[in-house]
Amino acid sequence: MAPTSSKRVKNTKLTRHFLIGNEAHLLPHPGYPEPPPENHTKGWKVYVRPLPNGPDITTWLKKVQFKLHHTYNDASRTIEAPGPFEVQETGYGEFGVEIRLYFAPESGEKAVYREHYLVLAPYGSEEQKTRQERENLIVAERLETVEFNEPTVDFFKTLTSEDQFNWLKVKKGRGKGKKPDFVFEGDVEPNAQLPEKAAADTGGLGSGGAWSVLYERQVVAQLREAEKVLDASLDEERRGMEERRRRMEELGMAVAAK
């Protein structure tokens, strides 16, 4: 293998978006042990994935380490490229999964950490919960971003090459004796950035919908609304605590007066 260059491209920053999440099913379900292990009611898969129309994730990500709950055998699972970067298991409880991302050697970058809380129960609006139960599919994922500031020359070439989109292309024949073409046939043009809108309505939050700028804005809006509800609940709880404190003081004074 040719030696990599340590020279860096000054005043340059490259960004890559990707998905971290999990899907879960009520057991029994196709693809999982039948019968399931004792007391295991859910089958799940935790993953690191590229955007549906984004560049090949293996151009920059070479290894992913998933650290599961200590009760699992071989709790530390390492998946190397070409992947897929995912771990499938069964269980009954939710927990945080530690994730360590290792970059391509030519990047000269250190590994970074992320964490994903495994979601096994339906969530969201009543409509979303009903759909998840009907389809027996829970999808909990979020958009993540890594930034490469002043990447090495070799890494910059990789991250700006058209080859990173080859995984999205379809082989098309050009006749006997001619070299085939590889063409893109999707609804959204391949791009390293988020598309403005998804190609089709995929059902929204919690259904495994395609990420887009519009979808991201919808998620942020929902989170802000949830924050308002939480703040209101906290205010109500604080008022209740103050009222209980006041009553305790009155009771103490009444006892002292006797």
C-alpha positions in Angstrom: 0.0 0.0 0.0 1.3 3.4 -1.0 2.3 5.7 1.9 -0.3 8.3 2.8 0.4 12.0 2.9 0.2 13.9 6.2 -0.1 17.2 4.4 -3.4 19.0 5.1 -5.7 21.1 2.9 -5.7 24.5 4.7 -8.8 26.5 5.4 -11.1 23.6 4.4 -13.8 21.8 6.3 -15.7 18.7 4.9 -18.9 17.5 6.6 -20.5 14.1 6.5 -24.1 13.3 7.7 -25.1 9.8 8.8 -27.7 8.0 10.8 -27.5 6.4 14.2 -30.5 4.4 15.4 -32.3 1.2 16.1 -35.3 -0.8 14.9 -37.2 -3.1 17.1 -39.9 -5.8 16.8 -42.2 -7.7 19.1 -41.1 -11.4 19.1 -41.7 -13.7 17.4 -40.6 -12.0 14.2 -38.8 -13.2 11.0 -35.1 -13.1 11.1 -34.9 -13.8 14.9 -34.5 -17.0 16.9 -37.7 -19.1 17.1 -38.5 -19.7 19.9 -36.8 -16.6 21.3 -34.5 -16.9 24.4 -36.3 -17.1 27.7 -37.9 -13.8 28.8 -36.8 -12.1 25.6 -39.8 -10.3 24.2 -38.1 -7.9 21.6 -35.8 -8.3 18.7 -33.7 -5.3 17.8 -31.0 -4.0 15.6 -28.7 -1.0 16.4 -26.9 0.6 13.5 -24.8 3.3 11.9 -26.0 4.0 8.4 -25.4 6.5 5.5 -28.1 8.8 4.3 -30.3 7.0 1.7 -28.9 9.1 -1.2 -25.6 10.1 0.4 -22.0 9.1 -0.3 -20.7 5.7 0.5 -20.1 5.7 4.3 -17.1 3.4 4.0 -15.2 6.1 2.2 -14.6 7.7 5.6 -15.8 5.2 8.2 -13.7 2.0 8.5 -14.8 0.4 11.8 -17.6 0.8 14.4 -17.5 -0.6 17.9 -20.8 -1.1 19.7 -20.7 -1.6 23.5 -23.9 -3.3 24.7 -25.2 -3.8 28.2 -22.8 -5.9 30.3 -25.4 -8.7 30.6 -24.9 -9.7 26.9 -22.2 -12.2 25.9 -19.4 -10.4 24.0 -20.9 -7.0 25.0 -18.3 -5.2 22.9 -19.0 -5.9 19.2 -16.7 -4.5 16.4 -17.9 -4.3 12.8 -15.4 -3.5 10.1 -16.0 -2.1 6.6 -17.7 -2.9 4.3 -20.3 -3.6 7.1 -23.2 -3.2 7.4 -22.3 -1.4 10.7 -25.0 -3.0 12.8 -25.6 -5.4 15.6 -28.7 -7.6 15.9 -29.9 -9.0 19.2 -32.9 -10.0 21.3 -33.9 -8.8 24.8 -36.5 -7.1 26.9 -35.0 -3.9 28.3 -33.8 -0.5 27.0 -30.3 0.8 27.6 -27.7 3.1 26.3 -25.4 1.7 23.6 -21.9 3.3 23.4 -20.7 3.7 19.9 -17.1 4.4 18.7 -16.4 5.4 15.2 -13.0 4.8 13.6 -12.0 6.7 10.5 -10.0 5.8 7.4 -6.3 5.6 8.2 -5.4 8.3 5.6 -7.7 10.7 7.5 -5.2 11.0 10.4 -8.2 11.5 12.7 -8.8 9.9 16.1 -11.9 7.8 16.8 -15.0 9.7 18.1 -17.7 8.6 20.5 -21.5 8.6 20.1 -24.3 7.1 22.2 -27.7 5.8 21.3 -30.4 4.9 23.7 -32.1 1.7 22.6 -35.9 2.3 22.1 -38.1 -0.8 22.2 -41.5 0.6 22.9 -43.9 2.6 20.7 -43.5 6.4 21.1 -44.7 9.6 19.5 -48.3 10.7 18.9 -51.2 8.2 19.4 -51.3 7.9 15.6 -47.7 7.1 15.4 -47.9 4.5 18.2 -50.9 2.8 16.5 -48.9 2.6 13.2 -45.9 1.2 15.0 -47.9 -1.5 16.8 -49.8 -2.4 13.6 -46.6 -2.7 11.6 -44.7 -4.3 14.5 -41.8 -1.9 13.8 -40.2 0.7 16.0 -37.6 3.0 14.4 -35.7 5.4 16.6 -32.9 7.2 14.7 -31.3 10.6 14.6 -29.1 12.5 12.2 -25.5 12.8 13.2 -22.7 14.9 11.7 -18.9 14.6 11.7 -16.6 17.4 10.5 -13.1 17.0 9.1 -11.2 20.3 9.6 -8.3 20.7 7.2 -8.3 17.1 6.1 -5.2 15.4 4.8 -4.6 15.7 1.0 -5.3 11.9 0.5 -8.5 12.1 2.6 -9.7 15.2 0.8 -9.3 13.4 -2.6 -11.4 10.5 -1.3 -14.2 12.7 0.1 -14.5 14.7 -3.1 -14.3 11.8 -5.6 -17.3 10.8 -7.6 -16.5 7.2 -6.8 -18.1 7.7 -3.4 -21.5 7.6 -5.1 -20.9 4.4 -7.1 -22.9 2.4 -4.5 -26.1 4.2 -5.6 -25.6 3.5 -9.3 -27.1 0.7 -11.4 -25.1 -1.3 -14.0 -26.5 -0.7 -17.5 -25.4 -2.7 -20.5 -24.4 -0.9 -23.8 -24.3 -3.9 -26.1 -22.0 -6.8 -26.7 -18.4 -6.0 -26.4 -19.0 -2.6 -24.9 -18.1 -1.5 -21.4 -21.3 -1.1 -19.3 -22.4 2.3 -17.8 -23.2 2.9 -14.2 -26.1 5.3 -13.8 -28.2 6.7 -11.0 -31.9 5.9 -11.1 -33.2 7.3 -7.8 -35.7 10.0 -7.1 -33.2 12.3 -5.3 -29.9 13.2 -6.8 -26.9 11.9 -4.8 -25.4 14.5 -2.6 -23.2 14.7 0.5 -25.7 17.3 1.9 -29.3 16.8 3.1 -31.9 17.1 0.4 -34.4 19.9 0.9 -37.3 17.5 0.8 -37.7 13.7 0.9 -38.5 11.9 -2.4 -41.9 10.7 -1.0 -44.0 10.9 2.1 -42.5 8.2 4.4 -44.7 8.6 7.4 -42.8 11.0 9.5 -41.0 10.7 12.8 -40.7 7.2 14.2 -41.4 5.4 10.9 -37.9 5.2 9.4 -38.6 8.2 7.1 -36.0 9.5 4.8 -34.1 12.5 6.3 -34.2 15.8 4.6 -33.9 19.5 5.6 -37.7 19.7 5.8 -37.9 16.6 7.9 -35.1 17.9 10.1 -37.1 21.1 10.7 -40.2 19.1 11.5 -38.3 17.1 14.1 -36.9 20.2 15.7 -40.4 21.8 15.9 -41.7 18.6 17.6 -38.9 18.7 20.1 -39.6 22.3 20.9 -43.2 21.6 21.5 -42.3 18.7 23.7 -39.9 21.0 25.6 -42.8 23.4 26.2 -44.9 20.6 27.6 -42.0 19.5 29.8 -41.4 23.0 31.1 -45.1 23.3 32.0 -45.0 20.0 33.8 -42.0 21.1 35.8 -43.6 24.4 36.7 -46.7 22.6 37.9 -44.5 20.2 40.0 -42.6 23.2 41.5 -45.9 24.8 42.5 -47.0 21.5 44.1 -43.8 21.2 46.0 -44.1 24.8 47.3 -47.7 24.1 48.3 -46.7 20.9 50.2 -43.8 22.8 51.9 -46.2 25.5 53.0 -48.7 23.0 54.4 -45.8 21.2 56.3 -44.8 24.5 57.8 -48.4 25.3 58.9 -48.7 21.8 60.4 -45.4 22.3 62.3 -46.5 25.6 63.7 -49.8 24.0 64.7 -48.1 21.2 66.6 -45.7 23.6 68.3 -48.6 25.8 69.5 -50.1 22.8 71.3 
